[in-house]
């Protein structure tokens, strides 16, 4: 029931109860962060075991107390999760989340701005604009680059892909579509490119045959000679090349393509130059690695993920565009039910015009807060330390008779376990080593002592360690070496 002055909805929490539950949760999180290194990286439970712990699938008929819900939820998550904040989490490219980002997400959720239109989120929009400007400055491109915060690398790259197509396609493509675009539109990337490019080909109507997969050289960099040859062949065959994607830290090995050479090729053929720096481009802030990224200022668009090497909690990706107008040219619409334009004297920035989403959460706050907490110099130190730890892991693997160090670039090291015995069960030596290392990885991922991922390099199945973790130390690297050796021997015995 309600009266004329107030409404007591079931979702309301009194100020006192909110404060009590909030203090309880913050205390638990403070202990979680303080003790994270003492706990397993993962519970290693199967989906069936997790479902059993979670319990009934029936929708509750009646409500429960907030205290009871959070006590149970804390128990479920703290005992049955994988913790990418653990100092021995080196899997894939998910960073250890900055505690300030957790607090920022709480605040963002409480204010709950819809950062799709300025009138709906005046301060949040201003903070996102400032964050985008800071990110451009951080990686060493002019602050005149504009962009938008998105969910992650897939969306950052897809957002740029459509902007590239709109810029390079016939002007009627929005009305007539690809079928009337004339020539077949093609795009180019190395064989080391992330799978987002296949999603783009399928979702945006090009088909995967429109992808020109360019071979890589011995260092896993795009072969720029092969790239130009393929572009020239396609032009001769009456096709329409429009986009080249370069890697600034490929997902398997961390290699950075020759950005300057690719930029020059794009300029000669009037192609859009996109850099997928979702993982690696933050390393451009470290002075003695900046030369790796020479040519980045020529990029028409750049993808980067603050939830990777800027340590933001998920989700936080970013698309940067040299000429920001390309985003509204691609995504803007003005339905009669939107009154978002602002005044003629001061037009509004409405982020629904810059990407796929209309309703948008406040992703920028956690990135903005962390950039202020440690500043550019703080990030230089942490990113440089991550790279040095990766180099240390590689050098320790080189020293050990039962390990083969395979590659090391940026903060990614690949290696594999090499048994001292020669029992191959009728398999070739390489097939046997691949089998052993695949079984070893599965065991490590379930064991909870360390979490690695995999990479296939020159036909070798490798263990892959990506260090984007401000909690990791040399002590962790030494312990990980010991764990790999112990578990590798165990797999061989089994």
Secondary structure in CASP SS format (residue, H / E / C, confidence):
PFRMAT SS
TARGET T0000
AUTHOR 0000-0000-0000
METHOD secondary structure of the structure
MODEL  1
X C 1.00
X E 1.00
X C 1.00
X C 1.00
X C 1.00
X C 1.00
X E 1.00
X C 1.00
X C 1.00
X C 1.00
X C 1.00
X C 1.00
X C 1.00
X C 1.00
X H 1.00
X H 1.00
X H 1.00
X H 1.00
X H 1.00
X H 1.00
X H 1.00
X H 1.00
X H 1.00
X H 1.00
X H 1.00
X H 1.00
X H 1.00
X H 1.00
X H 1.00
X H 1.00
X H 1.00
X H 1.00
X H 1.00
X H 1.00
X H 1.00
X H 1.00
X H 1.00
X H 1.00
X C 1.00
X C 1.00
X C 1.00
X E 1.00
X C 1.00
X C 1.00
X C 1.00
X C 1.00
X H 1.00
X H 1.00
X H 1.00
X H 1.00
X H 1.00
X H 1.00
X H 1.00
X H 1.00
X C 1.00
X C 1.00
X C 1.00
X C 1.00
X C 1.00
X C 1.00
X C 1.00
X C 1.00
X C 1.00
X C 1.00
X C 1.00
X H 1.00
X H 1.00
X H 1.00
X H 1.00
X H 1.00
X H 1.00
X H 1.00
X H 1.00
X H 1.00
X H 1.00
X H 1.00
X H 1.00
X H 1.00
X H 1.00
X C 1.00
X C 1.00
X E 1.00
X C 1.00
X C 1.00
X C 1.00
X C 1.00
X C 1.00
X C 1.00
X E 1.00
X C 1.00
X C 1.00
X C 1.00
X C 1.00
X C 1.00
X C 1.00
X C 1.00
X C 1.00
X C 1.00
X H 1.00
X H 1.00
X H 1.00
X H 1.00
X H 1.00
X H 1.00
X H 1.00
X H 1.00
X H 1.00
X H 1.00
X H 1.00
X H 1.00
X H 1.00
X C 1.00
X C 1.00
X C 1.00
X C 1.00
X C 1.00
X C 1.00
X H 1.00
X H 1.00
X H 1.00
X C 1.00
X H 1.00
X H 1.00
X H 1.00
X H 1.00
X H 1.00
X H 1.00
X H 1.00
X H 1.00
X H 1.00
X H 1.00
X H 1.00
X H 1.00
X H 1.00
X H 1.00
X H 1.00
X H 1.00
X H 1.00
X H 1.00
X C 1.00
X C 1.00
X C 1.00
X C 1.00
X C 1.00
X C 1.00
X E 1.00
X E 1.00
X E 1.00
X E 1.00
X E 1.00
X C 1.00
X C 1.00
X H 1.00
X H 1.00
X H 1.00
X H 1.00
X H 1.00
X H 1.00
X H 1.00
X H 1.00
X H 1.00
X H 1.00
X H 1.00
X H 1.00
X H 1.00
X H 1.00
X H 1.00
X H 1.00
X C 1.00
X C 1.00
X C 1.00
X C 1.00
X H 1.00
X H 1.00
X H 1.00
X H 1.00
X C 1.00
X H 1.00
X H 1.00
X H 1.00
X C 1.00
X C 1.00
X C 1.00
X C 1.00
X E 1.00
X E 1.00
X E 1.00
X E 1.00
X E 1.00
X E 1.00
X C 1.00
X C 1.00
X C 1.00
X C 1.00
X C 1.00
X H 1.00
X H 1.00
X H 1.00
X H 1.00
X H 1.00
X H 1.00
X H 1.00
X H 1.00
X C 1.00
X C 1.00
X C 1.00
X C 1.00
X H 1.00
X H 1.00
X H 1.00
X E 1.00
X E 1.00
X E 1.00
X E 1.00
X C 1.00
X E 1.00
X C 1.00
X C 1.00
X C 1.00
X C 1.00
X C 1.00
X E 1.00
X C 1.00
X H 1.00
X H 1.00
X H 1.00
X H 1.00
X H 1.00
X H 1.00
X H 1.00
X H 1.00
X H 1.00
X H 1.00
X H 1.00
X H 1.00
X H 1.00
X C 1.00
X C 1.00
X C 1.00
X E 1.00
X E 1.00
X E 1.00
X E 1.00
X E 1.00
X E 1.00
X E 1.00
X E 1.00
X E 1.00
X C 1.00
X C 1.00
X C 1.00
X C 1.00
X C 1.00
X C 1.00
X C 1.00
X E 1.00
X C 1.00
X C 1.00
X H 1.00
X H 1.00
X H 1.00
X H 1.00
X H 1.00
X H 1.00
X H 1.00
X H 1.00
X H 1.00
X H 1.00
X H 1.00
X C 1.00
X C 1.00
X E 1.00
X E 1.00
X E 1.00
X E 1.00
X E 1.00
X C 1.00
X C 1.00
X C 1.00
X C 1.00
X H 1.00
X H 1.00
X H 1.00
X H 1.00
X H 1.00
X C 1.00
X H 1.00
X H 1.00
X H 1.00
X H 1.00
X H 1.00
X H 1.00
X H 1.00
X C 1.00
X C 1.00
X H 1.00
X H 1.00
X H 1.00
X C 1.00
X C 1.00
X E 1.00
X E 1.00
X E 1.00
X E 1.00
X C 1.00
X H 1.00
X H 1.00
X H 1.00
X H 1.00
X C 1.00
X C 1.00
X C 1.00
X C 1.00
X C 1.00
X C 1.00
X C 1.00
X E 1.00
X E 1.00
X E 1.00
X E 1.00
X E 1.00
X C 1.00
X C 1.00
X C 1.00
X H 1.00
X H 1.00
X H 1.00
X H 1.00
X H 1.00
X H 1.00
X H 1.00
X C 1.00
X C 1.00
X C 1.00
X C 1.00
X C 1.00
X C 1.00
X C 1.00
X C 1.00
X C 1.00
X C 1.00
X E 1.00
X C 1.00
X C 1.00
X C 1.00
X C 1.00
X E 1.00
X C 1.00
X C 1.00
X C 1.00
X H 1.00
X H 1.00
X H 1.00
X C 1.00
X C 1.00
X C 1.00
X C 1.00
X C 1.00
X C 1.00
X C 1.00
X C 1.00
X C 1.00
X C 1.00
X H 1.00
X H 1.00
X H 1.00
X H 1.00
X H 1.00
X H 1.00
X H 1.00
X H 1.00
X H 1.00
X H 1.00
X H 1.00
X H 1.00
X H 1.00
X H 1.00
X H 1.00
X H 1.00
X H 1.00
X H 1.00
X H 1.00
X H 1.00
X H 1.00
X H 1.00
X H 1.00
X H 1.00
X H 1.00
X H 1.00
X H 1.00
X H 1.00
X H 1.00
X H 1.00
X H 1.00
X H 1.00
X H 1.00
X H 1.00
X H 1.00
X H 1.00
X C 1.00
X C 1.00
X C 1.00
X E 1.00
X E 1.00
X E 1.00
X E 1.00
X E 1.00
X E 1.00
X E 1.00
X C 1.00
X C 1.00
X E 1.00
X E 1.00
X E 1.00
X E 1.00
X E 1.00
X E 1.00
X C 1.00
X C 1.00
X C 1.00
X C 1.00
X C 1.00
X C 1.00
X C 1.00
X C 1.00
X C 1.00
X C 1.00
X C 1.00
X H 1.00
X H 1.00
X H 1.00
X H 1.00
X H 1.00
X H 1.00
X H 1.00
X H 1.00
X H 1.00
X H 1.00
X H 1.00
X H 1.00
X H 1.00
X H 1.00
X H 1.00
X H 1.00
X H 1.00
X H 1.00
X H 1.00
X C 1.00
X C 1.00
X C 1.00
X E 1.00
X C 1.00
X E 1.00
X E 1.00
X E 1.00
X E 1.00
X E 1.00
X C 1.00
X C 1.00
X E 1.00
X E 1.00
X E 1.00
X E 1.00
X E 1.00
X E 1.00
X E 1.00
X C 1.00
X C 1.00
X C 1.00
X C 1.00
X C 1.00
X C 1.00
X C 1.00
X H 1.00
X H 1.00
X H 1.00
X H 1.00
X H 1.00
X H 1.00
X H 1.00
X H 1.00
X H 1.00
X H 1.00
X H 1.00
X H 1.00
X H 1.00
X H 1.00
X H 1.00
X H 1.00
X H 1.00
X H 1.00
X H 1.00
X H 1.00
X C 1.00
END
